[in-house]
Amino acid sequence: MKRSSCIFIALALMLIPSLLRSQEGYREVTASGTHQLTLAIDVPRRLGGNDSAQVIRDTAEVLQFDMTLAGPFTVAAPPAAATASGIRTGEFDFAPWRSAGVDLLVKSGYTVSGDNVTVEFRLYNVNQARELLAKRYSGRQSDLRRMAHTFSDDIMENLTGQRSPFTGKIAFVSNRTGNKELFLMDYDGHNVQQLTKNRSINLNPDFSPTGREIIFTSYRQKNPDLYRRELFTGAEARVSSQKGINATGSWSPDGKRIALTLSKDGNSEIYTISRDGRDTQRLTNNSAIDVSPAWSPDGRQIAFVSDRLGKPQVFIMNADGSGVRRLTTSGSYNVSPRWSPKGDRIVYCRQEGGFQIYAINPDGSNDTRLTTSGSNEHPRWAPDGRFITFSSTRDGGESVYVMRADGSGQTRISEGKGKNSHPTWSPRW
Amino acid sequence: MRTATLGFVALLSLGLVTAGCAKKEMVKPDDSSASAVTTPPPAPTPPPAKTEPIATQTITQAPVTTAPVQETATTEAAPTLLERIFFDFDAFVLSQTARDTLSRNAEYLLKKQPGVKVQLEGHCDERGSDEYNLSLGEKRAKAARDYLVTLGVQAERISLISYGEEKPLDPGHTDEAWAKNRRVEFVIVK
């Protein structure tokens, strides 16, 4: 590598954290021109206790997956010359990493004692031979992946000023048991847990802003009713059981209201209710189908789907139902809008044979297709707005995927069993 | 299931602890002082026992999952002489064929089974959005109900449910399968 670019990157690395923290927003760390920062993940070292191939494998795998999806980095394998060394400054030589073109280096070491494991992580700026971040986590071995995800979030916070959502969970619907039940998994597809076991049809999960509760529609009492479930206790309450449809529930950003579709007054309209199902307020009133409400992050507006002009299109209204305007004007069948956490984009699905995911500005500009292969539905933002989860049929069946907000890095995360759809990314816990 | 619930709760509670400050320690950047790391953790990590009360409590508080509701397969359980009607894509308009079928169904309900109640199930094919299809299925069921009522069937005898695209008659992905799935079923519910 040329000396001048080395110096530039070193400068950039030195400046970036402070630069980014000084301004709100989502700037990503990239070097100038075409050079992308190269991040390497060293093999986890044993610092004490027993050897554990699984700790080594899982730690490296999680960091590799997270940093690859993260976006700002090219993830490189450790150079052969750099193996078998310590993880702290002074215990290893930066030179082999530097000559391999590595800008950022993640080192980790573990101590296993019975079921407990302690993992120490360090992030280095290779060109400056400087430590940027050091953290130590301890817990049970079953917490190991979470520890590594947490350090990934630490890395992203350190380098971009904003935590990534890699410790988050994804709730989704799967028919792998023969019925459509709700499941929960790590955002990378690990640690799958079945939530509902009511053997009916369960649809449309949506996390409360705290992440402690989930609302969903279930046929468990012979009608599509809206339920609220506490994730920690499993306790469920039926919050809306009006005659007809109680579906596509969406929690307001302040957690006080739920927007949903009810058909109690004759056909599907958008309403809001309190979190306990009281104080019903009607927002739409026409003979067309109105479904799939999605709040703007400030809670002032709601995007929704209506076929009032003949075919389903995405509209936006004020949260009191006034000021309806049409958002999507291209394509003849546009559904499933979701507002980005920053408020600057709305993702939705367009039917073009199968479905493809698009993103559009709330003023209707910059309408961009994000997916191309298979049928892709149910896009939902990660809480930091940098990633999107969705379902796709591209590999046969239907699986949950994640991608960056610009459509790059599309990666399947759910196993191939059954049809897996309606993913939704948890807030930070 | 208990084990799974316990595991889940344990995972969540431990995860919370891990995510919180309790188990996380900032290690000082070690330009000169690698000792900051080599010393044992100053704050003892919270014992795992701390999470167990939550987990134990949870098991006792999970009445919902222990009583699964077995959904009866209504369509199969109650065979009748009532015939299905079918629809075009993204439409709930009754075709002439559907009207003729509904006339026969009305006659059956009025003359052969004047005492029974009937549930109309609206269904859609898989091509539309499942969220939108839930509403479309209901519109189909309502169109069928309204026509039955004009033919003299009492509205009180008719209930509606939409399954959207959740219960296809034909699991295939062909035009023929889709045409079969865009339908209203008539189920005697007594």
Chai-1 contact restraints between the chains, C-beta under 6 A:
chainA,res_idxA,chainB,res_idxB,connection_type,confidence,min_distance_angstrom,max_distance_angstrom,comment,restraint_id
A,R88,B,D30,contact,1.0,0.0,6.0,A-B,restraint_1
A,R88,B,A34,contact,1.0,0.0,6.0,A-B,restraint_2
A,T89,B,D30,contact,1.0,0.0,6.0,A-B,restraint_3
A,E131,B,P29,contact,1.0,0.0,6.0,A-B,restraint_4
A,A134,B,V27,contact,1.0,0.0,6.0,A-B,restraint_5
A,R136,B,E25,contact,1.0,0.0,6.0,A-B,restraint_6
A,R136,B,V27,contact,1.0,0.0,6.0,A-B,restraint_7
A,S138,B,K23,contact,1.0,0.0,6.0,A-B,restraint_8
A,S138,B,T45,contact,1.0,0.0,6.0,A-B,restraint_9
A,G139,B,T18,contact,1.0,0.0,6.0,A-B,restraint_10
A,G139,B,K23,contact,1.0,0.0,6.0,A-B,restraint_11
A,D143,B,L14,contact,1.0,0.0,6.0,A-B,restraint_12
A,D143,B,T18,contact,1.0,0.0,6.0,A-B,restraint_13
A,R146,B,G15,contact,1.0,0.0,6.0,A-B,restraint_14
A,R146,B,T18,contact,1.0,0.0,6.0,A-B,restraint_15
A,Q193,B,F8,contact,1.0,0.0,6.0,A-B,restraint_16
A,K197,B,T65,contact,1.0,0.0,6.0,A-B,restraint_17
A,K197,B,P68,contact,1.0,0.0,6.0,A-B,restraint_18
A,N198,B,P68,contact,1.0,0.0,6.0,A-B,restraint_19
A,N198,B,V69,contact,1.0,0.0,6.0,A-B,restraint_20
A,R199,B,P68,contact,1.0,0.0,6.0,A-B,restraint_21
A,R199,B,E71,contact,1.0,0.0,6.0,A-B,restraint_22
A,S200,B,E71,contact,1.0,0.0,6.0,A-B,restraint_23
A,I201,B,E166,contact,1.0,0.0,6.0,A-B,restraint_24
A,R220,B,V69,contact,1.0,0.0,6.0,A-B,restraint_25
A,F232,B,L12,contact,1.0,0.0,6.0,A-B,restraint_26
A,T233,B,T58,contact,1.0,0.0,6.0,A-B,restraint_27
A,T233,B,Q61,contact,1.0,0.0,6.0,A-B,restraint_28
A,G234,B,A62,contact,1.0,0.0,6.0,A-B,restraint_29
A,G234,B,T65,contact,1.0,0.0,6.0,A-B,restraint_30
A,E236,B,V64,contact,1.0,0.0,6.0,A-B,restraint_31
A,I245,B,L134,contact,1.0,0.0,6.0,A-B,restraint_32
A,I245,B,E138,contact,1.0,0.0,6.0,A-B,restraint_33
A,A247,B,L134,contact,1.0,0.0,6.0,A-B,restraint_34
A,T248,B,E131,contact,1.0,0.0,6.0,A-B,restraint_35
A,S263,B,E138,contact,1.0,0.0,6.0,A-B,restraint_36
A,S268,B,S135,contact,1.0,0.0,6.0,A-B,restraint_37
A,I289,B,S135,contact,1.0,0.0,6.0,A-B,restraint_38
A,V291,B,E131,contact,1.0,0.0,6.0,A-B,restraint_39
A,V291,B,Y132,contact,1.0,0.0,6.0,A-B,restraint_40
A,V291,B,S135,contact,1.0,0.0,6.0,A-B,restraint_41
A,S292,B,E131,contact,1.0,0.0,6.0,A-B,restraint_42
A,P312,B,Y132,contact,1.0,0.0,6.0,A-B,restraint_43
A,V335,B,S129,contact,1.0,0.0,6.0,A-B,restraint_44
A,V335,B,Y132,contact,1.0,0.0,6.0,A-B,restraint_45
A,S336,B,S129,contact,1.0,0.0,6.0,A-B,restraint_46
A,W429,B,A19,contact,1.0,0.0,6.0,A-B,restraint_47
